[in-house]
Amino acid sequence: MTLTLVSIGLNSHKDLSLRAIEAARHADTVYAETYTMKLETTPQQLGETIGRPVHPLTRGLMEDEADKLLREAENGDVAILVGGDALSATTHISLVIDAVRRGIPVKIVHGCSIITAVAETGLSLYKFGRTVTVPLPEKGPVDTVIRTLRDNREQGLHTLILLDLDEPRRRYLTVNKAIERLEETDEFNMDTLLVAVARLGSENQVIRADTAMNLKAHDFGDAPHAIVAPGRLHFIEEEALKVLAGCPPELLTGRKVQGDVDRLIEKYSVGCRRVLGELKPNPLPKTVNKAKVDEMLDHTNRYLNDAEYYRGENNPVALTSVAYAEGVLDALKLLGLVEFEW
């Protein structure tokens, strides 16, 4: 009476480990769940490799009717073959939680997934931020993708961008279509350096680094595809992108990942420099009364309110607002209109 999740691996039945084969071979019933990723295999080929019949598992049985699987595991040993690593999809961890709650022993046989195989790009796995998926057009907008790219970039982290699929209807989002969807938002720079990967783990895998514009025009062949948006690069990562991904050297020369804080600094620095060059001092002396000082203090308070508001949204504008408030207070102090100590 056991539920065992068995990782198939990244590409096909040939990626099954000896431990995976042994675990499946000793189960009373073996299922194969292949709807969460595209694999170059079939339940029949999996069965031939394992030496046991393998039954296809539909999304409905895995998610909506999971209770049937759990009841079966309460009366015998059930093994479920899963593409990639068995716990890469949230559906599978939910099944594990439900099984444990019902007192069913659970075993996991891990395997390779895109989460680790993406290291073939030469980018360090320790420097990846949140992973995100570009949905198929009918499944919604790419707002979350844009936000994730921005947040990871702000911290200098790489972003793994998975591409959606509809396995039953053999529909797979490609690198080209994914970049097109990002371009349509008008919030994505097509000069952005990206690394496109196709069929990682197969004998005809493709890894290519270039601008989004150039990658959009390239044919990457059959799915599955994925994209990585690099963050700040170590010199070894830069060399790896040139050697392993064919990255044009000029895209790495003097490259700096500009986050939102960088853009704000650039924006306001340019504005301040312009004003310093163009401003015209008014004739002095000028009369300043208490009402004018109170007005400036009110501005300061408004800036601080903005900082607290934007901080709640994790928006870098919060930092700018605090700086404005501090600048006004400093100006009042320098003019001798107020006294305080920082």
C-alpha positions as CSV (number, residue, x, y, z in Angstrom):
1,M,0.0,0.0,0.0
2,T,2.2,2.8,-1.3
3,L,2.0,5.7,-3.7
4,T,5.3,6.2,-5.6
5,L,6.0,9.1,-7.9
6,V,8.6,8.1,-10.4
7,S,10.5,10.8,-12.4
8,I,10.9,9.9,-16.1
9,G,13.5,12.6,-16.8
10,L,13.9,15.3,-19.3
11,N,13.3,13.8,-22.7
12,S,12.2,10.2,-23.0
13,H,12.0,6.7,-21.6
14,K,15.8,6.5,-22.1
15,D,16.2,9.0,-19.2
16,L,14.7,6.6,-16.7
17,S,17.2,5.8,-13.9
18,L,17.7,2.2,-12.6
19,R,16.0,3.2,-9.4
20,A,13.1,4.5,-11.4
21,I,12.7,1.3,-13.4
22,E,13.0,-0.8,-10.2
23,A,10.4,1.3,-8.4
24,A,7.9,1.0,-11.3
25,R,8.6,-2.7,-11.8
26,H,7.6,-3.5,-8.2
27,A,4.3,-1.6,-8.3
28,D,1.0,-3.4,-8.7
29,T,-0.2,-0.7,-11.1
30,V,1.8,1.7,-13.2
31,Y,0.4,5.0,-14.7
32,A,2.1,7.6,-16.8
33,E,1.3,11.3,-16.6
34,T,2.7,13.1,-19.6
35,Y,0.3,16.1,-19.9
36,T,2.5,18.6,-18.0
37,M,5.4,18.4,-20.5
38,K,6.2,17.2,-23.9
39,L,8.2,13.9,-24.0
40,E,9.6,11.9,-26.8
41,T,8.0,8.7,-25.6
42,T,4.7,6.8,-25.2
43,P,3.2,4.6,-22.5
44,Q,4.0,1.6,-24.6
45,Q,7.7,2.5,-24.8
46,L,7.8,3.2,-21.1
47,G,6.2,-0.2,-20.5
48,E,8.7,-1.9,-22.7
49,T,11.6,-0.2,-20.8
50,I,10.1,-1.1,-17.4
51,G,8.8,-4.5,-18.3
52,R,5.3,-3.8,-17.1
53,P,2.1,-2.4,-18.7
54,V,1.9,1.3,-18.3
55,H,-1.5,3.0,-18.3
56,P,-2.0,6.6,-19.6
57,L,-3.1,9.0,-16.9
58,T,-5.4,11.9,-17.9
59,R,-5.3,15.3,-16.3
60,G,-8.9,14.7,-15.1
61,L,-7.9,11.6,-13.2
62,M,-4.8,13.2,-11.8
63,E,-6.5,16.4,-10.6
64,D,-10.3,16.1,-10.5
65,E,-10.5,12.4,-9.6
66,A,-7.4,12.0,-7.6
67,D,-9.4,10.3,-4.9
68,K,-9.6,7.2,-7.2
69,L,-5.8,7.0,-7.3
70,L,-5.6,7.4,-3.6
71,R,-8.2,4.7,-2.9
72,E,-6.2,2.4,-5.2
73,A,-3.0,3.2,-3.3
74,E,-4.7,2.3,0.0
75,N,-5.2,-1.3,-1.3
76,G,-2.0,-1.8,-3.3
77,D,1.3,-0.3,-4.6
78,V,0.7,2.4,-7.2
79,A,3.4,4.1,-9.3
80,I,2.9,7.2,-11.3
81,L,5.5,8.0,-14.0
82,V,6.0,11.8,-14.3
83,G,7.9,13.8,-17.0
84,G,10.9,15.7,-15.7
85,D,11.1,15.6,-12.0
86,A,8.1,14.2,-10.1
87,L,7.7,17.3,-7.9
88,S,8.2,20.0,-10.5
89,A,4.4,20.5,-10.9
90,T,2.2,21.7,-8.1
91,T,-0.4,19.1,-9.0
92,H,1.9,16.3,-7.8
93,I,2.8,17.8,-4.5
94,S,-0.9,18.2,-3.8
95,L,-1.4,14.5,-4.4
96,V,1.5,13.7,-2.1
97,I,-0.1,15.9,0.7
98,D,-3.5,14.2,0.3
99,A,-1.9,10.8,0.4
100,V,0.1,11.5,3.6
101,R,-3.1,12.9,5.2
102,R,-4.8,9.6,4.5
103,G,-1.9,7.6,6.0
104,I,-0.6,6.3,2.6
105,P,3.2,5.9,2.5
106,V,4.7,8.0,-0.2
107,K,8.0,7.5,-2.1
108,I,9.6,9.9,-4.6
109,V,12.1,8.9,-7.2
110,H,13.7,12.1,-8.4
111,G,15.0,12.9,-11.9
112,C,16.3,15.7,-14.1
113,S,14.0,18.6,-15.1
114,I,14.3,21.9,-16.9
115,I,14.9,23.5,-13.5
116,T,18.4,21.9,-13.4
117,A,19.1,21.2,-17.0
118,V,19.0,24.9,-17.8
119,A,22.5,25.0,-16.3
120,E,23.7,23.8,-19.7
121,T,23.4,27.5,-20.8
122,G,26.4,28.2,-18.5
123,L,24.3,30.3,-16.1
124,S,24.7,29.5,-12.4
125,L,21.6,27.8,-10.9
126,Y,22.3,29.7,-7.6
127,K,21.6,33.0,-9.3
128,F,18.1,32.2,-10.7
129,G,15.1,34.0,-9.2
130,R,11.4,33.2,-9.5
131,T,10.4,31.0,-12.5
132,V,7.5,32.1,-14.6
133,T,5.4,30.7,-17.5
134,V,4.3,32.5,-20.7
135,P,0.7,31.3,-21.2
136,L,-0.9,30.3,-24.4
137,P,-2.8,33.4,-25.9
138,E,-6.2,32.1,-24.9
139,K,-5.1,31.5,-21.3
140,G,-4.5,35.2,-20.5
141,P,-2.0,38.1,-20.6
142,V,1.7,38.1,-19.8
143,D,1.5,40.7,-17.0
144,T,3.0,38.3,-14.5
145,V,5.9,37.5,-16.8
146,I,6.7,41.2,-17.2
147,R,6.5,41.8,-13.4
148,T,8.7,38.7,-12.7
149,L,11.3,39.8,-15.2
150,R,11.4,43.3,-13.6
151,D,11.6,41.9,-10.0
152,N,14.4,39.4,-10.8
153,R,16.3,41.9,-12.9
154,E,16.2,44.4,-10.0
155,Q,18.0,41.9,-7.9
156,G,20.4,40.9,-10.7
157,L,18.9,37.4,-10.9
158,H,18.4,35.2,-13.9
159,T,14.8,34.4,-14.9
160,L,13.7,31.0,-16.3
161,I,10.7,31.5,-18.5
162,L,8.7,28.3,-19.2
163,L,6.5,28.2,-22.2
164,D,2.9,26.9,-21.9
165,L,1.5,23.8,-23.7
166,D,-1.7,22.0,-24.3
167,E,-0.5,18.4,-24.6
168,P,-3.8,16.7,-25.5
169,R,-4.2,19.0,-28.5
170,R,-0.4,19.0,-29.3
171,R,-0.2,22.7,-29.0
172,Y,3.2,24.1,-27.7
173,L,4.2,27.7,-27.3
174,T,7.5,28.4,-29.1
175,V,10.3,30.8,-28.3
176,N,9.2,33.0,-31.3
177,K,5.5,33.3,-30.2
178,A,6.5,33.8,-26.5
179,I,8.8,36.8,-27.5
180,E,6.0,38.1,-29.7
181,R,3.6,38.1,-26.8
182,L,6.1,40.0,-24.6
183,E,6.7,42.5,-27.4
184,E,3.0,43.2,-27.7
185,T,3.0,44.6,-24.2
186,D,5.2,47.6,-25.1
187,E,6.9,47.0,-21.8
188,F,9.6,44.7,-23.1
189,N,12.8,45.9,-24.8
190,M,13.5,43.8,-27.9
191,D,17.2,44.5,-27.5
192,T,17.1,42.5,-24.3
193,L,19.7,39.6,-24.1
194,L,17.9,36.3,-23.9
195,V,19.0,32.6,-24.0
196,A,16.6,30.3,-25.9
197,V,16.7,26.6,-25.4
198,A,14.9,23.8,-27.3
199,R,14.7,20.1,-26.5
200,L,17.2,20.2,-23.6
201,G,18.4,16.7,-22.9
202,S,17.9,15.4,-26.4
203,E,20.5,14.7,-29.0
204,N,19.4,17.6,-31.1
205,Q,19.1,20.2,-28.4
206,V,19.6,23.9,-29.2
207,I,21.0,26.6,-26.9
208,R,21.3,30.1,-28.4
209,A,21.9,33.5,-26.9
210,D,21.1,36.7,-28.7
211,T,18.7,39.7,-28.6
212,A,15.0,39.1,-28.3
213,M,14.6,40.5,-31.8
214,N,17.1,38.1,-33.4
215,L,15.8,35.1,-31.5
216,K,12.3,35.9,-32.6
217,A,13.3,35.4,-36.2
218,H,15.1,32.1,-35.6
219,D,13.6,28.6,-36.2
220,F,14.1,26.5,-33.1
221,G,12.4,23.4,-34.4
222,D,10.1,21.1,-32.4
223,A,9.1,21.8,-28.8
224,P,9.7,21.9,-25.9
225,H,11.2,25.3,-25.8
226,A,12.2,27.6,-22.9
227,I,13.8,31.0,-22.4
228,V,16.2,32.5,-19.9
229,A,16.6,36.2,-19.3
230,P,20.1,36.6,-17.7
231,G,20.6,38.9,-14.8
232,R,24.0,40.2,-13.7
233,L,26.7,38.0,-15.2
234,H,29.9,36.6,-13.6
235,F,32.8,36.6,-16.1
236,I,32.6,32.8,-16.2
237,E,28.9,33.0,-17.2
238,E,29.8,35.5,-19.9
239,E,32.4,33.2,-21.3
240,A,29.9,30.3,-21.1
241,L,27.3,32.2,-23.0
242,K,29.8,32.9,-25.8
243,V,31.1,29.3,-26.0
244,L,28.0,27.3,-25.2
245,A,25.3,29.5,-26.5
246,G,27.0,31.4,-29.4
247,C,26.3,34.7,-27.8
248,P,27.7,37.6,-29.9
249,P,30.5,39.1,-27.9
250,E,29.3,42.7,-28.5
251,L,26.2,41.9,-26.5
252,L,28.3,41.3,-23.4
253,T,30.8,44.1,-23.7
254,G,30.1,46.7,-21.0
255,R,26.7,45.0,-20.4
256,K,24.9,46.2,-17.3
257,V,21.6,44.9,-16.2
258,Q,19.5,48.0,-15.5
259,G,16.8,47.5,-12.9
260,D,14.0,49.9,-12.0
261,V,16.1,51.7,-9.4
262,D,18.8,52.2,-12.0
263,R,16.2,53.7,-14.4
264,L,14.8,56.0,-11.8
265,I,18.3,57.3,-10.9
266,E,19.1,57.8,-14.5
267,K,15.7,59.6,-15.1
268,Y,16.0,62.0,-12.2
269,S,19.7,62.6,-12.5
270,V,19.2,63.8,-16.1
271,G,16.3,66.0,-15.0
272,C,18.3,67.5,-12.1
273,R,21.4,68.2,-14.3
274,R,19.2,69.9,-16.9
275,V,17.6,72.1,-14.3
276,L,21.0,73.0,-12.7
277,G,22.1,74.2,-16.2
278,E,19.0,76.2,-17.0
279,L,17.7,77.6,-13.7
280,K,17.7,81.4,-13.2
281,P,18.1,82.7,-9.6
282,N,15.4,85.2,-8.5
283,P,16.4,88.6,-7.0
284,L,17.1,88.4,-3.3
285,P,16.1,88.9,-0.5
286,K,12.8,87.0,-0.6
287,T,10.4,87.0,2.3
288,V,9.5,83.6,3.7
289,N,6.7,83.4,6.2
290,K,5.4,80.5,8.4
291,A,2.8,79.6,5.9
292,K,5.4,78.9,3.2
293,V,7.4,76.7,5.6
294,D,4.3,74.8,6.6
295,E,3.5,74.3,2.9
296,M,7.0,72.7,2.4
297,L,6.5,70.5,5.5
298,D,3.2,69.4,4.1
299,H,4.9,68.4,0.9
300,T,7.4,66.4,2.9
301,N,4.6,64.6,4.7
302,R,3.0,63.8,1.3
303,Y,6.2,62.3,0.0
304,L,6.5,60.1,3.0
305,N,2.9,58.9,2.6
306,D,3.8,58.0,-1.0
307,A,6.8,56.1,0.2
308,E,4.7,54.0,2.6
309,Y,2.1,53.3,-0.1
310,Y,4.6,52.3,-2.8
311,R,6.7,50.3,-0.3
312,G,3.6,48.1,0.3
313,E,3.6,47.4,-3.5
314,N,7.3,46.6,-3.4
315,N,7.7,49.5,-5.9
316,P,11.1,51.3,-6.1
317,V,9.3,54.6,-6.4
318,A,9.1,54.3,-2.6
319,L,12.8,55.0,-2.3
320,T,12.5,58.0,-4.6
321,S,9.7,59.4,-2.4
322,V,11.8,59.1,0.7
323,A,14.7,60.8,-1.0
324,Y,12.4,63.7,-2.0
325,A,11.2,64.1,1.6
326,E,14.7,64.1,3.0
327,G,15.8,66.6,0.3
328,V,13.0,69.1,1.3
329,L,13.9,68.8,4.9
330,D,17.6,69.4,4.1
331,A,16.8,72.4,2.0
332,L,14.7,74.0,4.9
333,K,17.6,73.3,7.3
334,L,20.2,74.8,4.9
335,L,18.1,77.9,4.5
336,G,18.0,78.3,8.3
337,L,14.2,78.0,8.4
338,V,14.0,74.9,10.6
339,E,16.3,73.2,13.1
340,F,16.7,69.4,13.6
341,E,19.3,66.7,13.7
342,W,19.3,63.6,11.5
